[in-house]
C-alpha cells in the first residue's frame, strides 16, 4: 500500500509541507484582493468608447450596463450620486465615452469599470439619441395634430418660461408692449446645463396648477423660450420630462427655442412653434392699432349697412303706397263672394232637410223588423262579458261625477251664504222678496238667518236719501233701518 504522505509529483491525498517550500497557500479572498489592488493601481483612470448594452437602474439608484465593441465587452457600474449628474438618459445602443477606473468584483470573479462620467460619443450619437426619443414619443401620440389646440385670440395673462437675465425675456416684453400691452408672468428657470430640464418642466406644470380666480392670475397662454445655441446647449428641451410637461399642459403652449433652423422635441409637443422668441410674442397677441382700425371700419360699415336699407325701404314704400288700390275696391270681390257663399249655404241646408224628410218617410217600422232588431241586440248582449273590473271602473267614474256634482250643488246652495252673515227675506207665502218696494207692500215678513227665521214688520215711509255719512256708528246705540 502506497504511503499517503509520500512524495508524489501529482499530489497526494492530503496537503502537507514540502521540503524547502515556505509559501503559504492563499485564500480566494486574499487572491481577489491582490488582483483588485493590481488592476486599480495599473488602470486608475481610463476612457472607454463603446456601445451601451443591458442598461438598467437598480432600486438603489445605481446604474448597471455593459460597454462593448465588435470584439469585446466589459461591465460598467455608476453609483447613485453620479447618475444624478448625467446630461442624458442612457439607453441601449448609444455610443458613449465612459470615464472612470477599472476594478474587480470578487463576488463574480470579473473586472468592471466604475464610471465617473458618461458622455455621448460625438454629435452623431446625440442625434441618434434624439431621433430615437422622438420616434418613441411620437408613437405615444404626444406629437399628434389632433392634440394641438388653438391659441386664444387675445390672452389677458401670458406666462413666460425662460431665463430672467437673458435677452430673450427683454425681446418678448418689448414686442408685447409694441403690439398689445399684456399682463406677463415670468417663471425664471435655467435654460442650459444640469437641472435645466427639471426646472422647465416644473415651471410648465406650475403654471397649469394655478387655480382660476386666485390671488395669482392663471395664464391664458404659455411661451417656453430660449435663445439660439448648439444642440448641446438646447438639449434640455429635448428631454422627455420637458416634452411630457408641455404635451400635458392644460394651457396652450408656444415653443420658441433657438433660432429658426433649430428644432427640439419641445417644438413638436407644443401647440405652436415660433422660429424665434420675438415671433412667439407676435403669435401671442394681435396689433392693437390694427384691431382699433378694424373695429372703426366695422362700425362704419355697420352704420352704412343700417342706413342704406332704411333709405331704400322708404323709397320703395312711398312708391308702392301710391300704387295701392282703395279699401272699397279690395273688399268688393270678397263681399260678393261672401254673399254667394251665404246663398249656397241656405240652399244646402234646405236640400239636406228635404233628403232627411224623404228618408224618414221611407222608413217603415214593422213587428218583424223590431223582433229582428231585438234578437240582434240579445245576441250582442250575450257576447258581452261583464267583469267586476268593468263594473268597478264604471262605478268609480259615476262616483267621481257624483262627487263633482255634490261640489257644484254645495257651491249653488242658496243657504250657503247665510253662514257668512247674509239673510233671506220672504213674504207670508214664503216667496223671496228682492226689493225694498216689494217689502213695503207686505204686512208681515220673515227674515231667515243661518240659525233660524225671524218675523218682522216693515216700516212704511219714503226711502231716505243717502248722504255721504248716513250710516251711524254701531256705538251710537241706534239700530239701523233694515230696509233703509
C-alpha positions in Angstrom: 0.0 0.0 0.0 1.4 3.4 -1.0 2.2 5.9 1.7 -0.4 8.7 1.6 2.3 11.1 2.8 4.8 10.0 0.2 6.5 12.5 -2.2 4.4 12.3 -5.4 4.7 14.9 -8.2 1.0 14.5 -9.0 0.0 15.4 -5.4 -1.2 13.4 -2.5 -4.5 12.8 -0.9 -3.8 15.3 2.0 -1.8 18.5 1.5 1.4 18.8 3.6 4.5 20.8 3.8 7.3 20.1 1.3 10.9 20.4 1.9 12.3 23.9 1.1 8.8 25.3 0.4 8.0 28.4 2.6 5.0 29.7 0.5 1.7 29.6 2.4 -1.4 28.7 0.4 -3.5 31.8 -0.4 -7.2 32.1 0.2 -9.6 33.0 -2.6 -10.4 36.3 -0.9 -6.7 37.2 -0.5 -6.1 36.5 -4.2 -9.1 38.5 -5.2 -7.9 41.5 -3.1 -4.4 41.2 -4.6 -5.9 41.3 -8.1 -8.2 44.2 -7.2 -5.2 46.3 -6.0 -3.1 45.4 -9.0 -5.9 46.3 -11.5 -6.8 49.6 -9.7 -3.1 50.6 -9.4 -2.5 49.9 -13.1 -5.7 51.3 -14.5 -6.6 54.1 -12.1 -8.0 56.3 -14.8 -9.3 55.2 -18.3 -11.6 56.5 -21.0 -13.5 53.8 -22.9 -15.5 54.2 -26.1 -18.2 51.7 -26.8 -21.9 50.9 -27.2 -24.2 50.7 -24.2 -25.9 47.3 -23.7 -28.1 45.9 -20.9 -28.7 49.3 -19.3 -30.8 49.0 -16.1 -31.3 51.0 -12.9 -31.4 49.2 -9.6 -33.9 50.2 -6.9 -31.0 51.7 -5.0 -30.4 54.2 -7.9 -27.2 52.7 -9.2 -26.8 52.2 -12.9 -25.5 48.9 -14.4 -24.6 48.4 -18.0 -22.1 46.9 -20.4 -19.8 48.6 -22.9 -19.0 46.6 -26.0 -17.5 46.8 -29.4 -17.3 44.2 -32.2 -14.7 42.1 -30.3 -15.0 42.6 -26.5 -17.3 43.6 -23.7 -16.8 45.0 -20.3 -19.3 45.5 -17.4 -19.8 49.0 -16.1 -21.4 50.5 -13.0 -22.2 54.1 -12.0 -23.2 54.9 -8.4 -26.3 56.7 -7.4 -24.5 60.0 -6.6 -23.0 60.2 -10.0 -26.1 59.2 -12.1 -27.9 62.4 -10.9 -25.4 64.5 -12.9 -26.0 62.7 -16.2 -27.0 65.1 -19.0 -29.0 62.4 -20.9 -30.8 59.2 -20.2 -28.6 56.2 -21.0 -30.3 53.7 -23.4 -29.2 50.5 -25.2 -27.5 51.1 -28.5 -26.0 54.5 -27.7 -22.3 55.0 -28.5 -20.7 56.7 -25.5 -17.4 57.6 -23.9 -17.1 56.4 -20.3 -14.5 57.8 -17.9 -13.6 56.1 -14.7 -11.3 53.4 -13.1 -11.1 49.7 -13.5 -11.7 47.4 -10.6 -12.7 43.9 -9.9 -15.8 42.3 -8.4 -14.6 39.4 -6.3 -18.2 38.1 -5.9 -18.2 37.0 -9.5 -14.5 36.9 -10.4 -14.9 39.6 -13.1 -13.5 43.1 -13.7 -15.6 46.2 -14.5 -15.3 49.9 -14.9 -16.7 52.3 -12.2 -17.8 55.2 -14.4 -17.5 58.7 -13.1 -18.8 60.4 -16.2 -20.7 59.2 -19.3 -20.9 61.3 -22.5 -22.2 60.7 -26.0 -19.5 59.9 -28.5 -19.9 62.8 -30.8 -22.8 64.7 -32.3 -23.8 61.7 -34.4 -24.6 59.7 -31.2 -26.5 62.7 -29.8 -28.6 63.0 -33.0 -29.2 59.2 -32.9 -30.5 59.5 -29.3 -32.7 62.5 -30.3 -34.2 60.6 -33.2 -34.8 57.5 -31.0 -36.5 59.6 -28.4 -38.6 61.4 -31.0 -39.8 58.1 -32.5 -40.8 56.7 -29.1 -42.7 59.8 -28.0 -44.4 60.1 -31.4 -45.6 56.5 -31.2 -47.3 57.5 -27.9 -49.2 60.2 -29.7 -47.6 63.2 -28.0 -47.0 65.0 -31.3 -50.3 64.2 -33.0 -52.1 67.0 -34.8 -55.4 66.4 -33.1 -53.7 67.2 -29.8 -52.9 70.8 -31.0 -55.1 73.5 -29.5 -56.0 76.9 -31.0 -54.3 79.9 -29.3 -56.5 82.4 -27.6 -57.1 85.4 -29.8 -56.4 88.0 -27.1 -54.9 86.4 -23.9 -55.3 88.5 -20.7 -52.3 86.9 -19.0 -49.3 85.4 -20.7 -46.8 83.1 -18.8 -43.2 83.0 -20.0 -40.8 80.2 -19.0 -37.2 81.4 -19.7 -34.1 82.8 -18.1 -34.8 86.1 -16.3 -31.3 87.5 -17.2 -31.1 86.8 -20.9 -32.0 88.9 -23.9 -35.0 86.6 -24.7 -37.3 88.0 -22.0 -36.5 91.6 -22.9 -37.3 90.9 -26.6 -40.6 89.2 -25.7 -41.6 92.0 -23.3 -40.6 94.7 -25.8 -42.5 93.1 -28.6 -45.6 92.6 -26.5 -45.5 96.3 -25.4 -45.3 97.4 -29.1 -48.2 95.1 -30.3 -50.6 94.8 -27.4 -49.5 95.5 -23.8 -50.5 92.5 -21.7 -50.1 91.1 -18.2 -46.9 88.9 -18.2 -45.9 86.4 -15.6 -42.3 85.2 -15.8 -41.2 81.9 -14.2 -37.4 82.1 -14.0 -35.6 78.8 -14.9 -32.2 77.5 -16.1 -32.3 77.0 -19.9 -29.0 75.1 -20.1 -26.9 72.7 -18.1 -27.6 70.4 -15.2 -31.1 70.6 -13.8 -32.5 72.8 -16.6 -34.9 70.2 -17.9 -36.4 69.7 -14.4 -36.9 73.4 -13.8 -38.5 74.0 -17.2 -40.9 71.0 -16.7 -41.7 72.2 -13.2 -42.4 75.7 -14.5 -44.8 74.5 -17.2 -46.7 72.3 -14.7 -46.7 75.1 -12.1 -48.4 77.5 -14.4 -51.0 74.8 -15.2 -51.6 74.2 -11.5 -52.5 77.9 -10.7 -56.2 77.9 -9.8 -58.6 80.2 -11.6 -59.7 83.2 -9.7 -56.8 83.0 -7.2 -54.5 85.7 -5.9 -52.1 85.0 -8.8 -53.9 85.2 -12.2 -53.8 82.0 -14.3 -52.2 82.5 -17.7 -54.3 82.0 -20.8 -51.1 81.3 -22.9 -47.6 80.0 -22.2 -44.4 80.8 -24.0 -41.4 78.5 -23.5 -38.4 80.4 -24.9 -34.6 80.3 -25.2 -32.1 81.9 -27.4 -30.0 80.1 -30.1 -27.2 77.7 -29.4 -25.7 74.3 -30.3 -27.5 71.1 -30.0 -25.8 70.5 -26.6 -27.0 73.9 -25.4 -30.6 73.2 -26.4 -30.6 69.6 -25.2 -32.7 70.2 -22.1 -35.6 71.0 -24.4 -35.2 67.5 -25.9 -35.6 65.8 -22.5 -38.6 63.6 -22.1 -39.7 65.3 -18.9 -40.0 68.7 -20.7 -41.8 67.2 -23.7 -44.3 65.4 -21.5 -44.9 68.5 -19.4 -45.7 70.6 -22.5 -47.9 67.9 -24.0 -49.9 67.6 -20.8 -50.2 71.3 -20.1 -53.8 72.5 -19.7 -52.8 75.9 -21.1 -51.9 76.3 -24.8 -48.1 76.5 -25.3 -45.9 78.3 -27.8 -42.4 76.9 -28.2 -39.7 79.5 -29.1 -36.5 77.6 -28.5 -33.4 78.6 -30.5 -33.3 80.3 -33.9 -35.4 79.4 -37.0 -33.2 76.5 -38.0 -33.1 74.9 -34.5 -35.7 72.2 -33.8 -36.2 70.5 -30.5 -38.7 67.9 -29.3 -40.5 70.7 -27.3 -41.4 72.2 -30.7 -43.2 69.0 -31.7 -45.1 68.8 -28.4 -46.2 72.5 -28.2 -49.4 73.7 -29.8 -47.5 76.2 -31.9 -43.8 76.6 -32.9 -42.2 80.0 -33.2 -39.0 80.4 -35.2 -37.7 83.0 -32.6 -38.8 84.3 -29.2 -39.8 87.6 -30.9 -42.0 85.7 -33.3 -43.6 84.0 -30.3 -44.7 87.3 -28.9 -46.1 88.2 -32.3 -48.1 85.0 -32.4 -49.4 85.6 -28.8 -51.2 88.9 -29.3 -52.5 90.9 -32.3 -51.6 94.5 -33.0 -53.8 96.9 -31.0 -53.6 99.6 -33.7 -54.8 97.2 -36.4 -57.6 96.0 -34.1 -58.8 99.6 -33.5 -58.7 100.3 -37.2 -60.6 97.2 -38.0 -63.2 98.0 -35.3 -63.6 101.5 -36.7 -64.0 100.1 -40.2 -66.6 97.6 -39.0 -68.5 100.4 -37.2 -68.6 102.5 -40.3 -69.7 99.5 -42.4 -72.4 98.7 -39.8 -73.7 102.3 -39.9 -73.8 102.3 -43.7 -75.4 98.8 -43.7 -78.1 100.0 -41.3 -78.9 103.4 -43.1 -78.8 102.1 -46.6 -81.7 99.6 -46.3 -83.7 102.2 -44.4 -83.4 104.7 -47.3 -84.1 102.1 -49.9 -87.1 100.8 -47.9 -88.5 104.3 -47.5 -88.3 105.0 -51.3 -89.9 101.7 -52.1 -92.6 102.1 -49.5 -93.6 105.5 -50.9 -93.6 104.2 -54.5 -95.8 101.2 -53.6 -98.1 103.3 -51.4 -99.0 105.4 -54.4 -100.0 102.3 -56.4 -102.1 100.7 -53.7 -105.9 100.5 -54.6 -108.6 101.8 -52.3 -110.0 99.7 -49.5 -113.5 99.6 -51.0 -112.1 98.2 -54.2 -110.2 95.5 -52.4 -113.3 94.5 -50.3 -115.9 94.4 -53.2 -114.8 90.9 -54.6 -114.7 89.5 -51.1 -118.2 90.9 -50.2 -119.6 89.4 -53.4 -118.0 86.1 -52.6 -119.5 86.2 -49.1 -123.0 86.7 -50.5 -122.6 83.8 -52.8 -121.4 81.5 -50.0 -124.3 82.5 -47.8 -126.8 81.7 -50.6 -125.1 78.4 -51.2 -125.3 77.6 -47.5 -129.0 78.4 -47.4 -129.7 76.2 -50.4 -127.6 73.3 -49.0 -129.5 73.4 -45.7 -132.8 73.2 -47.5 -131.6 70.3 -49.7 -130.3 68.4 -46.7 -133.5 68.8 -44.7 -135.5 67.6 -47.8 -133.3 64.5 -48.1 -133.8 63.7 -44.4 -137.6 64.1 -44.6 -137.7 61.7 -47.6 -135.5 59.2 -45.7 -137.8 59.4 -42.7 -140.9 58.9 -44.7 -139.4 55.9 -46.5 -138.6 54.2 -43.1 -141.3 51.8 -42.3 -141.3 50.0 -38.9 -143.0 46.6 -38.7 -143.2 44.0 -35.8 -140.8 41.7 -37.8 -138.2 44.5 -38.1 -138.5 45.2 -34.3 -138.3 41.5 -33.5 -135.2 41.1 -35.7 -133.6 44.1 -34.0 -134.4 42.7 -30.6 -132.8 39.3 -31.5 -129.7 41.0 -32.7 -129.5 43.1 -29.6 -129.8 40.0 -27.4 -127.1 38.2 -29.3 -124.8 41.2 -28.9 -125.6 41.3 -25.2 -124.9 37.6 -24.8 -121.4 38.1 -26.4 -120.6 40.9 -24.0 -118.8 39.5 -20.9 -119.1 41.7 -17.9 -116.3 41.5 -15.4 -116.1 43.0 -11.9 -113.3 45.4 -13.1 -115.6 46.9 -15.7 -118.4 47.4 -13.2 -116.0 48.8 -10.6 -114.4 51.1 -13.2 -117.9 52.3 -14.3 -118.9 52.7 -10.6 -115.7 54.7 -9.9 -116.4 57.0 -12.8 -120.0 57.5 -11.7 -118.8 58.1 -8.1 -116.3 60.8 -9.4 -119.1 62.5 -11.3 -121.3 62.3 -8.2 -118.7 64.0 -6.1 -118.2 66.7 -8.7 -121.9 67.3 -8.8 -122.0 67.4 -5.0 -119.3 70.1 -5.0 -121.3 72.1 -7.6 -124.5 71.6 -5.6 -122.7 72.9 -2.5 -121.5 76.0 -4.4 -125.0 76.7 -5.7 -126.8 76.2 -2.4 -128.7 79.4 -1.7 -128.4 78.9 2.0 -124.6 78.6 2.0 -124.1 82.4 2.1 -126.2 82.5 5.3 -123.2 81.2 7.1 -121.2 84.3 6.1 -123.8 86.7 7.5 -126.3 87.1 4.7 -130.1 86.7 5.2 -133.1 85.7 3.0 -136.3 87.8 3.2 -139.6 86.0 2.4 -143.2 87.2 2.4 -146.1 85.5 4.1 -146.3 82.9 1.3 -142.7 82.0 1.5 -141.6 83.7 -1.7 -138.4 85.7 -1.8 -138.6 89.4 -1.6 -135.9 91.1 -3.8 -136.6 94.8 -3.5 -137.5 97.4 -0.8 -140.6 98.4 -2.8 -142.0 94.9 -2.7 -141.1 94.6 1.1 -143.0 97.8 1.9 -146.2 96.3 0.5 -146.1 93.3 2.8 -147.7 93.3 6.3 -145.5 90.6 7.7 -142.0 89.4 6.6 -139.8 86.5 7.6 -136.0 87.0 7.7 -134.1 83.8 7.6 -130.7 83.6 9.1 -128.2 80.7 9.3 -129.6 79.6 12.7 -133.3 80.2 12.1 -136.0 82.6 10.8 -137.3 85.8 12.5 -140.7 87.5 11.8 -140.5 91.3 11.3 -142.9 94.1 10.4 -141.7 96.5 7.7 -141.6 100.3 8.4 -143.7 102.3 5.9 -142.2 105.6 4.7 -140.4 107.2 1.9 -136.9 105.9 1.0 -134.4 108.1 2.8 -131.7 109.9 1.0 -128.2 108.6 1.4 -125.8 111.2 2.4 -122.1 110.6 2.4 -122.1 109.8 6.2 -125.7 108.5 6.5 -124.7 105.3 8.3 -124.4 105.7 12.1 -121.7 104.1 14.1 -122.7 100.9 15.9 -121.5 102.6 19.0 -124.3 105.2 18.9 -126.8 102.7 20.2 -129.5 103.3 17.5 -130.3 100.3 15.3 -130.3 101.0 11.5 -133.5 100.5 9.4 -133.4 97.0 7.9 -134.7 98.3 4.5 -133.2 101.8 4.7 
